């Protein structure tokens, strides 16, 4: 269920943010289009774990830097 949830989160992130599209394009240049979405899903999962374990809020700057 978590893989599905993070894939949906990645699609919504791409749909609603311009930064997400730029990030996906950068990842896609290095790894290819199909793998890029999986990498973004994993990156979102790590961000959620970080936020929950430390009790912090989402930071776009930290997300892009990681």
C-alpha positions as CSV (number, residue, x, y, z in Angstrom):
1,X,0.0,0.0,0.0
2,X,2.9,2.4,0.7
3,X,4.4,2.0,-2.8
4,X,1.0,2.9,-4.3
5,X,0.6,5.9,-1.9
6,X,4.1,7.3,-2.7
7,X,3.5,6.8,-6.4
8,X,0.3,8.8,-6.1
9,X,2.1,11.4,-4.1
10,X,4.8,11.7,-6.8
11,X,2.2,12.2,-9.5
12,X,0.4,14.9,-7.5
13,X,3.7,16.6,-6.6
14,X,4.5,16.7,-10.4
15,X,1.0,18.0,-11.2
16,X,1.0,20.9,-8.8
17,X,4.6,22.1,-8.6
18,X,6.9,23.5,-11.3
19,X,9.9,22.5,-9.2
20,X,8.8,18.9,-9.3
21,X,8.8,18.9,-13.1
22,X,12.3,20.4,-13.2
23,X,13.5,17.8,-10.6
24,X,12.0,14.9,-12.6
25,X,13.6,16.2,-15.8
26,X,17.0,16.3,-14.1
27,X,16.6,12.8,-12.8
28,X,15.3,11.6,-16.2
29,X,18.4,12.9,-18.0
30,X,20.6,10.8,-15.8
31,X,18.5,7.6,-15.3
32,X,15.7,7.6,-18.0
33,X,12.1,8.6,-17.8
34,X,10.6,5.4,-16.2
35,X,13.3,5.1,-13.6
36,X,13.1,8.8,-12.8
37,X,9.5,8.5,-11.4
38,X,10.5,5.6,-9.2
39,X,13.5,7.6,-7.9
40,X,11.1,10.5,-7.1
41,X,8.7,8.2,-5.3
42,X,11.6,6.9,-3.2
43,X,12.8,10.4,-2.4
44,X,9.2,11.4,-1.3
45,X,9.1,8.3,1.0
46,X,12.4,9.3,2.6
47,X,11.1,12.8,3.1
48,X,8.0,11.5,4.8
49,X,10.0,9.3,7.1
50,X,12.3,12.2,8.0
51,X,9.3,14.5,8.7
52,X,7.5,11.9,10.9
53,X,10.6,10.8,12.8
54,X,11.7,14.3,13.6
55,X,8.3,16.0,13.9
56,X,9.1,18.6,11.2
57,X,7.1,20.1,8.4
58,X,7.9,19.7,4.7
59,X,10.6,22.0,3.3
60,X,10.9,22.3,-0.5
61,X,14.5,23.6,-0.2
62,X,15.6,20.6,1.8
63,X,13.7,18.2,-0.5
64,X,15.4,19.6,-3.6
65,X,18.8,19.5,-1.9
66,X,18.6,15.9,-0.8
